[in-house]
Amino acid sequence: MITFEQMRADVAAALDIAPEALGPEDNLYDLGLDSMRLMGLVMEWQEKGAELDFGLLMESQTIGAWWDAVEAGRAGA
C-alpha cells in the first residue's frame, strides 16, 4: 500500500529534488516531470497495490490530485 509521503518521495526522486520541496499543489510538469517518468512511477505504484489510471494522472498536474485519485481507488475497491 502506498502512502502520500511515499508518493511524494518517489516523485521528488524522479525530479531530483528534496521531498520537502514538493508541495501538494506544485505543478509537476512545470517542475520537469514527463510522461516516461510518470509511466515508471505508475507502474511502481501499481505493483504496490495502488489503483491508478495513467491517463487520469497525465491530465492532473499536482501530487495532491494524484493522491485524491489513490484515495478514490481505495474507496472503490
Buried (B, 14 or more C-beta within 10 A) or exposed (E): EBEBEBBBBBBBEBBEBEBEEBEEEBEBBEBEBEEEBBEEBBEBBEEEEBBBEBEBBEEBBBBBBBBEBBEBBEEEE
